[in-house]
């Protein structure tokens, strides 16, 4: 298995809004190339990765926040990565736990 790097420079926070919606906000250092955008992955288990099994959401390069809708009620873990093409090669943000209502 690949060692998945956690990039401590990527900071993700999440806020449950109710109705299966979660607001995500993130910060990225200025020297990081975000040309290909971002991907947020979510899972029921800690430290999700983009492995084709987990749900994910892709955002364009200028975004620093989003609302993810239609998430089932319960505890979810989410992490952000900066995309290189379609891959999360530079590592992931912190793992955030959110109680979806």
N, C-alpha and C positions, 0 to 999 in steps of 0.2 A: 504493500500500500504506500502511496505517496505521503510524505510528511507534509501536512497542510500547515502553512505558515500563518501565524496571526500577525497582521501588520498593525503595530501599536499606534501608527499615525492615523489610522482610519477610526473615527469615532461615530458610533451609531446610538441613537436613542429612540425609544418607542413609547407611544401613548395610546392606550385603548380608548376609543371614542364611543363604543357601544355599537349595536347593530352589526356586529361582525367587521367593524372597521378599525384599522390601526393607523395612526399617523406616525410616520418615520421621518427622522431628521438626521442628517449626517454632516460631518466636516472632513475635509480632505486637504492635506498640505498643498500649497501653491505649486510646488515643484513636481507634483505627480501628474503624469500624462493621463487625462481623462477623456481623450478623444473618442474612445469606443464606448463610453458611458459606464453605467454601473449595473450590478445585479444584486438584488436582495434575495436570499434564500431563507426558507423557513421550514421548520421541522418540529416534531413533538419532542425530539431529543436535543441535547445540548450540542453547541458548536456544529450546526448544519453546514454541509458543503454542497457545491453544485455537482452532483454526481448522476443527474438524470432521474433520481428517485424522489428528490424533494421538490416542492413547489418553489417557483422563483418568479421574479418580476424584474423586468429590465427597464432602466431609465436612461434618458439621453444625458449628454455630457454636462449641461448647464444646471441640471436639477440638483437641489440639496435637500428636498423634502418631497414626500408623496403620501397619499392615503391609499392603503391597500384595503380593498373591499371584499366582502364575501368570504371571510375567514371563519371557519367553524369555531363555536364556543369552546373555550378551554385554554390550557397553557401552551404557548408556542414559543419557540426559540427562533431568533432571526439574526443573520449576519449579512454584512455588506461586503462586496468586493468591487475593485476597479477592473473593468474588462480590458483584456488585451486580445483583440479580435472577439471571439466568443468565449474565451477561457478566463477563469479566475486565476491568473498566474502570479499575481503580486501579493497574494495573501488576503486574509479576511479581517474585518473589523472585530471588535469585541462582540461577544454573544449577549444579546438582550433577551430577557424573558418578559413576555407580555401575557396578561390574563385577558383573553378576548371574551367580551360579553355580548 
